[in-house]
């Protein structure tokens, strides 16, 4: 509290209060134009008579420190002789290289943005209309009733224990051996990946990944100043022969990052054989693998997907990062890292040093939702909905878009390659016609991918898929005709 003056008997109270307020003004603690408490409020705060405060305010006003407006109050005066503590800094010159690099890699700021009324294929977020809001409300109230105000207090960096226990069963059902492993709850995939990179790598280390790959992962790898080696992909996943060649002939990599299921951006699912080949290769070279469990649940066929981490059995060389964010409630930002206990021990400390813990309220409500079996019901509904979108997208892509290759086995998007075009040129023209998509070059670790683009389907109506694909296809055809 500003007005906490302790009065003494050495001088009159009026003089002590007046000098005290003058010093607050001179030191800039009370700024020009700031309103002082009313005489009644000030007398109560300082435990003196109201007449004493009236005399103080009159004296301050006479000496130019304050001005009084009848019926409004007493304000610190705009006397130019008083110090002005405002400071105008050139923040651009104070920003460090990390922040500048993050800004340069920020596609939200530097790529075209969707506007209201456009047909938007630039997002792969889940469709909010599939969320069961009433069930979520019930779960929210249930957890408050069960946990009380405890759930609003600080939690543990590792995570909310009931949710961790649920995830252990969920992950165990995928075939991942949790013996001598542990789980860390994170704010989605992004934080989990960043924490792992922060804990394992240093500037200049080499990391192997698929090419193309998840743009956010590329951004984080660049921010950690890693040497990124992207390995080309085939129709069933990474090119094993090129991967093996790189491992044999180049400097030892520190780790690898793969998205074997519904790869972002291509939608390719790595074949079972290639998953085994990848695991054997990296076990031979003793290089850890980060596996991104992206959209594994959205398999439209009935066959199950076995994560690379599940093939590793009792080994500890695979770090499995998962999240429901691309399927369910991305606003909650709940993800997890499954890894060797010794590694999680250190990752937990890194997590605690950054944000103490992921919101315990969010984790608890999410657990309440999951434990009732709602997730399985939701996935069945979502798979049916997204499968229809996917099949429709393939149908209209075949009808309208003169592609060279089309990728995608499910999930929330397809990936298109068209020879003879630059997707940014097509995007520029389509944008004028009210259609937006994501140019493919942002997903590549090198200068490739200019003739590719990703089409997100999750939040686009069936009619807009048809209309949007036709606009994209017509634009590409016009461009190819002009370039002949």
SEPA-108325 format. One record per residue (C-alpha): residue in one letter; y, z, x. Coordinates in nm, 2 decimals. Layout:
residues N
R code      y      z      x
R    A      Y      Z      X
...
end
This chain:
residues 484
R code      y      z      x
R    X   0.00   0.00   0.00
R    X   0.34  -0.09   0.14
R    X   0.54   0.19   0.00
R    X   0.35   0.48   0.15
R    X   0.64   0.66   0.31
R    X   0.58   1.03   0.40
R    X   0.91   1.21   0.34
R    X   1.02   1.50   0.56
R    X   1.29   1.76   0.55
R    X   1.47   1.64   0.86
R    X   1.72   1.42   0.67
R    X   1.82   1.34   0.31
R    X   1.55   1.16   0.11
R    X   1.79   0.89   0.01
R    X   1.85   0.80   0.38
R    X   1.48   0.81   0.47
R    X   1.39   0.58   0.18
R    X   1.68   0.34   0.25
R    X   1.60   0.31   0.62
R    X   1.23   0.26   0.54
R    X   1.30  -0.03   0.31
R    X   1.55  -0.19   0.55
R    X   1.28  -0.18   0.82
R    X   1.03  -0.34   0.59
R    X   1.28  -0.62   0.53
R    X   1.38  -0.66   0.90
R    X   1.01  -0.67   1.01
R    X   0.94  -0.94   0.75
R    X   0.69  -0.74   0.56
R    X   0.92  -0.78   0.25
R    X   1.02  -1.14   0.24
R    X   1.34  -1.30   0.10
R    X   1.32  -1.33  -0.28
R    X   1.04  -1.07  -0.31
R    X   1.09  -0.83  -0.61
R    X   1.10  -0.46  -0.54
R    X   0.93  -0.21  -0.78
R    X   1.14  -0.09  -1.06
R    X   1.34   0.23  -1.00
R    X   1.09   0.41  -1.23
R    X   0.79   0.28  -1.04
R    X   0.94   0.36  -0.70
R    X   1.03   0.71  -0.80
R    X   0.67   0.77  -0.92
R    X   0.53   0.62  -0.60
R    X   0.75   0.83  -0.36
R    X   0.76   1.14  -0.59
R    X   1.14   1.16  -0.59
R    X   1.40   1.14  -0.88
R    X   1.48   0.81  -1.03
R    X   1.85   0.87  -0.95
R    X   1.77   0.89  -0.58
R    X   1.60   0.54  -0.61
R    X   1.90   0.40  -0.80
R    X   2.13   0.52  -0.53
R    X   1.90   0.37  -0.26
R    X   1.90   0.03  -0.44
R    X   2.28   0.04  -0.48
R    X   2.32   0.11  -0.11
R    X   2.08  -0.17  -0.01
R    X   2.26  -0.41  -0.24
R    X   2.60  -0.32  -0.10
R    X   2.48  -0.38   0.26
R    X   2.33  -0.72   0.16
R    X   1.96  -0.63   0.19
R    X   1.90  -0.68  -0.18
R    X   2.05  -0.82  -0.49
R    X   2.01  -0.70  -0.84
R    X   1.99  -0.92  -1.15
R    X   2.06  -0.73  -1.47
R    X   1.75  -0.71  -1.69
R    X   1.53  -0.88  -1.43
R    X   1.51  -0.64  -1.13
R    X   1.60  -0.60  -0.76
R    X   1.51  -0.86  -0.51
R    X   1.51  -0.89  -0.13
R    X   1.83  -1.08  -0.05
R    X   1.85  -1.43   0.09
R    X   2.08  -1.30   0.37
R    X   2.05  -1.56   0.65
R    X   2.10  -1.28   0.91
R    X   1.76  -1.14   0.82
R    X   1.46  -1.28   1.01
R    X   1.26  -1.57   0.86
R    X   0.90  -1.53   0.95
R    X   0.77  -1.86   0.81
R    X   0.60  -2.07   1.08
R    X   0.51  -2.44   1.06
R    X   0.22  -2.52   1.29
R    X   0.09  -2.86   1.39
R    X  -0.27  -2.79   1.28
R    X  -0.40  -3.13   1.38
R    X  -0.33  -3.04   1.74
R    X  -0.52  -2.71   1.71
R    X  -0.84  -2.85   1.55
R    X  -1.13  -2.86   1.79
R    X  -1.36  -3.15   1.87
R    X  -1.64  -3.01   1.65
R    X  -1.42  -3.01   1.34
R    X  -1.28  -3.36   1.42
R    X  -1.63  -3.49   1.46
R    X  -1.74  -3.34   1.13
R    X  -1.44  -3.50   0.96
R    X  -1.51  -3.84   1.11
R    X  -1.88  -3.81   0.99
R    X  -1.78  -3.69   0.64
R    X  -1.89  -3.98   0.41
R    X  -1.74  -3.80   0.11
R    X  -1.40  -3.86   0.27
R    X  -1.46  -4.20   0.43
R    X  -1.68  -4.39   0.19
R    X  -1.59  -4.54  -0.15
R    X  -1.59  -4.28  -0.43
R    X  -1.70  -4.33  -0.78
R    X  -1.44  -4.33  -1.06
R    X  -1.48  -4.24  -1.42
R    X  -1.62  -4.53  -1.62
R    X  -1.79  -4.70  -1.32
R    X  -2.16  -4.77  -1.30
R    X  -2.25  -4.54  -1.01
R    X  -2.56  -4.59  -0.80
R    X  -2.42  -4.38  -0.52
R    X  -2.58  -4.05  -0.61
R    X  -2.94  -3.93  -0.59
R    X  -2.87  -3.59  -0.75
R    X  -3.09  -3.50  -1.05
R    X  -2.98  -3.57  -1.40
R    X  -2.82  -3.25  -1.54
R    X  -2.93  -3.33  -1.89
R    X  -3.29  -3.25  -1.79
R    X  -3.20  -2.89  -1.71
R    X  -3.31  -2.63  -1.96
R    X  -2.98  -2.44  -1.99
R    X  -3.10  -2.21  -2.27
R    X  -3.40  -2.10  -2.06
R    X  -3.18  -2.05  -1.76
R    X  -2.95  -1.83  -1.96
R    X  -3.24  -1.62  -2.07
R    X  -3.36  -1.58  -1.71
R    X  -3.01  -1.48  -1.60
R    X  -3.00  -1.20  -1.86
R    X  -3.36  -1.10  -1.79
R    X  -3.29  -1.05  -1.42
R    X  -2.97  -0.85  -1.48
R    X  -3.17  -0.63  -1.72
R    X  -3.45  -0.58  -1.46
R    X  -3.24  -0.55  -1.14
R    X  -2.92  -0.40  -1.28
R    X  -2.62  -0.39  -1.05
R    X  -2.86  -0.39  -0.74
R    X  -2.87  -0.77  -0.76
R    X  -2.49  -0.79  -0.71
R    X  -2.51  -0.60  -0.39
R    X  -2.58  -0.72  -0.03
R    X  -2.93  -0.86   0.01
R    X  -3.15  -0.95   0.31
R    X  -3.10  -1.25   0.54
R    X  -3.47  -1.34   0.50
R    X  -3.44  -1.37   0.13
R    X  -3.53  -1.22  -0.21
R    X  -3.88  -1.09  -0.16
R    X  -4.02  -1.19  -0.51
R    X  -3.90  -1.54  -0.45
R    X  -4.05  -1.55  -0.10
R    X  -4.38  -1.43  -0.24
R    X  -4.37  -1.70  -0.51
R    X  -4.29  -1.97  -0.25
R    X  -4.58  -1.85  -0.03
R    X  -4.82  -1.93  -0.32
R    X  -4.63  -2.26  -0.40
R    X  -4.64  -2.37  -0.04
R    X  -5.00  -2.25   0.01
R    X  -5.10  -2.47  -0.29
R    X  -4.98  -2.77  -0.09
R    X  -5.24  -2.68   0.17
R    X  -5.01  -2.53   0.43
R    X  -5.18  -2.25   0.62
R    X  -4.94  -1.95   0.62
R    X  -5.14  -1.75   0.87
R    X  -4.90  -1.62   1.13
R    X  -4.62  -1.80   0.95
R    X  -4.32  -1.67   0.76
R    X  -4.04  -1.80   0.53
R    X  -3.66  -1.79   0.55
R    X  -3.46  -1.86   0.24
R    X  -3.16  -2.08   0.31
R    X  -2.86  -2.25   0.14
R    X  -3.06  -2.57   0.08
R    X  -3.20  -2.81   0.33
R    X  -2.87  -2.86   0.52
R    X  -2.84  -2.50   0.63
R    X  -3.21  -2.47   0.72
R    X  -3.19  -2.78   0.94
R    X  -2.87  -2.67   1.10
R    X  -3.01  -2.32   1.18
R    X  -3.32  -2.47   1.34
R    X  -3.12  -2.71   1.55
R    X  -2.89  -2.42   1.65
R    X  -3.19  -2.21   1.75
R    X  -3.39  -2.47   1.94
R    X  -3.17  -2.74   2.09
R    X  -2.88  -2.76   2.32
R    X  -2.62  -3.04   2.39
R    X  -2.79  -3.35   2.54
R    X  -3.14  -3.28   2.41
R    X  -3.33  -3.58   2.27
R    X  -3.46  -3.58   1.91
R    X  -3.69  -3.84   1.76
R    X  -3.66  -3.95   1.40
R    X  -3.73  -4.24   1.17
R    X  -3.48  -4.52   1.16
R    X  -3.32  -4.52   0.90
R    X  -3.31  -4.16   0.80
R    X  -3.12  -3.90   0.60
R    X  -2.75  -3.93   0.66
R    X  -2.68  -3.56   0.65
R    X  -2.95  -3.51   0.92
R    X  -2.78  -3.77   1.14
R    X  -2.45  -3.60   1.09
R    X  -2.59  -3.26   1.20
R    X  -2.78  -3.41   1.49
R    X  -2.46  -3.57   1.61
R    X  -2.26  -3.25   1.56
R    X  -2.51  -3.07   1.79
R    X  -2.45  -3.35   2.04
R    X  -2.82  -3.45   2.05
R    X  -2.95  -3.79   2.18
R    X  -3.09  -3.95   1.87
R    X  -3.39  -4.19   1.92
R    X  -3.46  -4.37   1.59
R    X  -3.80  -4.53   1.56
R    X  -3.83  -4.83   1.32
R    X  -4.03  -4.80   1.00
R    X  -4.30  -5.02   0.84
R    X  -4.41  -5.04   0.48
R    X  -4.63  -4.73   0.52
R    X  -4.40  -4.52   0.74
R    X  -4.29  -4.50   1.10
R    X  -4.41  -4.76   1.35
R    X  -4.68  -4.57   1.53
R    X  -4.71  -4.81   1.82
R    X  -4.34  -4.80   1.90
R    X  -4.34  -4.42   1.86
R    X  -4.63  -4.39   2.11
R    X  -4.45  -4.63   2.35
R    X  -4.14  -4.42   2.34
R    X  -4.33  -4.10   2.39
R    X  -4.51  -4.24   2.69
R    X  -4.22  -4.42   2.86
R    X  -3.90  -4.21   2.80
R    X  -3.78  -3.87   2.87
R    X  -3.94  -3.58   2.69
R    X  -3.79  -3.51   2.35
R    X  -3.71  -3.16   2.24
R    X  -3.83  -3.21   1.89
R    X  -3.87  -3.46   1.60
R    X  -3.75  -3.49   1.25
R    X  -3.95  -3.68   0.98
R    X  -3.93  -3.73   0.60
R    X  -4.28  -3.84   0.53
R    X  -4.26  -3.83   0.14
R    X  -4.01  -4.04  -0.06
R    X  -3.82  -4.10   0.26
R    X  -3.44  -4.10   0.23
R    X  -3.31  -4.37   0.21
R    X  -3.61  -4.60   0.18
R    X  -3.83  -4.41  -0.06
R    X  -4.14  -4.49   0.16
R    X  -4.43  -4.25   0.15
R    X  -4.60  -4.22   0.50
R    X  -4.97  -4.31   0.47
R    X  -5.23  -4.03   0.53
R    X  -5.35  -4.20   0.85
R    X  -5.00  -4.22   0.99
R    X  -4.94  -3.85   0.91
R    X  -5.25  -3.77   1.12
R    X  -5.14  -4.00   1.40
R    X  -4.80  -3.85   1.41
R    X  -4.94  -3.50   1.43
R    X  -5.19  -3.59   1.70
R    X  -4.92  -3.76   1.91
R    X  -4.67  -3.47   1.90
R    X  -4.94  -3.21   1.95
R    X  -5.05  -3.40   2.26
R    X  -4.69  -3.40   2.40
R    X  -4.63  -3.04   2.27
R    X  -4.32  -3.15   2.08
R    X  -4.24  -2.96   1.76
R    X  -4.19  -3.15   1.43
R    X  -3.94  -3.07   1.16
R    X  -4.08  -3.20   0.84
R    X  -3.84  -3.25   0.55
R    X  -4.03  -3.20   0.22
R    X  -3.80  -3.43   0.04
R    X  -3.89  -3.49  -0.33
R    X  -4.26  -3.44  -0.28
R    X  -4.30  -3.34  -0.65
R    X  -4.18  -3.67  -0.78
R    X  -4.50  -3.86  -0.71
R    X  -4.54  -4.11  -1.00
R    X  -4.91  -4.18  -0.93
R    X  -5.17  -3.91  -0.98
R    X  -5.26  -3.88  -0.61
R    X  -5.14  -3.58  -0.42
R    X  -4.93  -3.59  -0.11
R    X  -5.05  -3.38   0.18
R    X  -4.76  -3.26   0.40
R    X  -4.79  -3.30   0.78
R    X  -4.76  -2.92   0.80
R    X  -5.08  -2.89   0.59
R    X  -5.27  -3.12   0.83
R    X  -5.17  -2.89   1.12
R    X  -5.41  -2.62   0.99
R    X  -5.38  -2.31   1.22
R    X  -5.13  -2.48   1.45
R    X  -4.77  -2.37   1.46
R    X  -4.59  -2.69   1.59
R    X  -4.46  -2.80   1.25
R    X  -4.15  -2.65   1.09
R    X  -4.15  -2.73   0.72
R    X  -3.81  -2.73   0.55
R    X  -3.81  -2.76   0.17
R    X  -3.57  -2.74  -0.12
R    X  -3.57  -2.81  -0.50
R    X  -3.21  -2.94  -0.47
R    X  -3.29  -3.30  -0.54
R    X  -3.52  -3.21  -0.83
R    X  -3.38  -2.90  -0.99
R    X  -3.05  -2.70  -1.00
R    X  -2.88  -2.83  -0.68
R    X  -2.59  -2.61  -0.76
R    X  -2.79  -2.30  -0.66
R    X  -2.84  -2.44  -0.31
R    X  -3.18  -2.27  -0.25
R    X  -3.40  -2.40   0.02
R    X  -3.65  -2.25   0.27
R    X  -3.79  -2.29   0.62
R    X  -4.16  -2.23   0.68
R    X  -4.24  -2.17   1.05
R    X  -4.42  -1.96   1.30
R    X  -4.34  -1.59   1.25
R    X  -4.19  -1.56   1.60
R    X  -3.95  -1.85   1.53
R    X  -3.85  -1.72   1.19
R    X  -3.77  -1.38   1.36
R    X  -3.49  -1.56   1.55
R    X  -3.39  -1.79   1.27
R    X  -3.33  -1.49   1.05
R    X  -3.08  -1.35   1.30
R    X  -2.90  -1.68   1.32
R    X  -2.88  -1.69   0.94
R    X  -2.75  -1.33   0.93
R    X  -2.48  -1.41   1.18
R    X  -2.35  -1.69   0.97
R    X  -2.35  -1.59   0.60
R    X  -2.55  -1.26   0.59
R    X  -2.78  -1.40   0.31
R    X  -2.81  -1.66   0.05
R    X  -2.69  -1.54  -0.29
R    X  -2.94  -1.28  -0.42
R    X  -2.83  -1.33  -0.78
R    X  -2.91  -1.71  -0.75
R    X  -3.24  -1.64  -0.58
R    X  -3.34  -1.38  -0.84
R    X  -3.25  -1.60  -1.14
R    X  -3.43  -1.89  -0.98
R    X  -3.74  -1.67  -0.93
R    X  -3.73  -1.56  -1.29
R    X  -3.72  -1.92  -1.40
R    X  -4.01  -2.02  -1.17
R    X  -4.24  -1.73  -1.24
R    X  -4.26  -1.82  -1.61
R    X  -4.41  -2.16  -1.53
R    X  -4.09  -2.35  -1.62
R    X  -4.09  -2.55  -1.31
R    X  -4.42  -2.72  -1.37
R    X  -4.31  -2.81  -1.73
R    X  -3.98  -2.94  -1.59
R    X  -4.15  -3.16  -1.33
R    X  -4.38  -3.32  -1.59
R    X  -4.07  -3.40  -1.80
R    X  -3.87  -3.52  -1.50
R    X  -4.15  -3.74  -1.36
R    X  -4.18  -3.92  -1.69
R    X  -3.80  -3.97  -1.71
R    X  -3.75  -4.08  -1.36
R    X  -4.06  -4.30  -1.36
R    X  -3.91  -4.50  -1.65
R    X  -3.59  -4.54  -1.45
R    X  -3.78  -4.65  -1.14
R    X  -3.99  -4.91  -1.32
R    X  -3.69  -5.04  -1.49
R    X  -3.50  -5.06  -1.16
R    X  -3.79  -5.26  -1.00
R    X  -3.80  -5.49  -1.31
R    X  -3.42  -5.57  -1.30
R    X  -3.41  -5.59  -0.92
R    X  -3.68  -5.87  -0.94
R    X  -3.48  -6.03  -1.22
R    X  -3.13  -6.02  -1.07
R    X  -3.11  -5.93  -0.70
R    X  -3.21  -6.19  -0.44
R    X  -3.36  -5.93  -0.21
R    X  -3.56  -6.00   0.11
R    X  -3.73  -5.66   0.08
R    X  -3.73  -5.38  -0.17
R    X  -3.85  -5.03  -0.07
R    X  -3.94  -4.73  -0.28
R    X  -4.25  -4.58  -0.43
R    X  -4.08  -4.33  -0.66
R    X  -3.83  -4.05  -0.63
R    X  -3.47  -4.11  -0.73
R    X  -3.37  -4.43  -0.56
R    X  -3.47  -4.77  -0.42
R    X  -3.36  -4.93  -0.10
R    X  -3.27  -5.30  -0.08
R    X  -3.25  -5.55   0.21
R    X  -3.08  -5.88   0.17
R    X  -3.06  -6.12   0.47
R    X  -2.74  -6.30   0.52
R    X  -2.51  -6.04   0.37
R    X  -2.31  -5.74   0.48
R    X  -2.36  -5.48   0.21
R    X  -2.00  -5.35   0.27
R    X  -1.87  -5.69   0.17
R    X  -2.08  -5.68  -0.14
R    X  -1.97  -5.33  -0.22
R    X  -1.61  -5.42  -0.19
R    X  -1.65  -5.70  -0.45
R    X  -1.87  -5.49  -0.68
R    X  -1.63  -5.20  -0.67
R    X  -1.36  -5.43  -0.82
R    X  -1.61  -5.50  -1.10
R    X  -1.68  -5.13  -1.17
R    X  -2.01  -5.09  -0.97
R    X  -2.06  -4.87  -0.67
R    X  -2.37  -4.81  -0.44
R    X  -2.43  -4.67  -0.10
R    X  -2.42  -4.91   0.20
R    X  -2.73  -4.88   0.41
R    X  -2.57  -4.86   0.76
R    X  -2.48  -4.49   0.72
R    X  -2.85  -4.41   0.73
R    X  -2.92  -4.58   1.07
R    X  -2.92  -4.42   1.41
R    X  -2.79  -4.74   1.57
R    X  -2.58  -5.04   1.46
R    X  -2.85  -5.18   1.23
R    X  -2.88  -5.18   0.85
R    X  -2.56  -5.37   0.76
R    X  -2.77  -5.59   0.53
R    X  -2.92  -5.29   0.33
R    X  -2.81  -5.06   0.06
R    X  -2.94  -4.77  -0.15
R    X  -2.94  -4.76  -0.53
R    X  -2.96  -4.41  -0.68
R    X  -3.11  -4.41  -1.03
R    X  -3.12  -4.05  -1.15
R    X  -2.79  -4.03  -1.34
R    X  -2.76  -4.40  -1.45
R    X  -2.85  -4.50  -1.81
R    X  -3.10  -4.78  -1.87
R    X  -2.83  -5.01  -1.99
R    X  -2.62  -4.94  -1.68
R    X  -2.91  -5.01  -1.45
R    X  -2.95  -5.35  -1.61
R    X  -2.58  -5.43  -1.62
R    X  -2.52  -5.29  -1.27
R    X  -2.81  -5.47  -1.11
R    X  -2.69  -5.80  -1.27
R    X  -2.34  -5.75  -1.13
R    X  -2.48  -5.67  -0.78
R    X  -2.71  -5.97  -0.79
R    X  -2.45  -6.21  -0.91
R    X  -2.21  -6.09  -0.64
R    X  -2.47  -6.14  -0.37
R    X  -2.56  -6.49  -0.50
R    X  -2.19  -6.59  -0.50
R    X  -2.15  -6.45  -0.15
R    X  -2.46  -6.64  -0.02
R    X  -2.34  -6.96  -0.18
R    X  -2.00  -6.93  -0.02
R    X  -2.15  -6.86   0.32
R    X  -2.38  -7.18   0.32
end
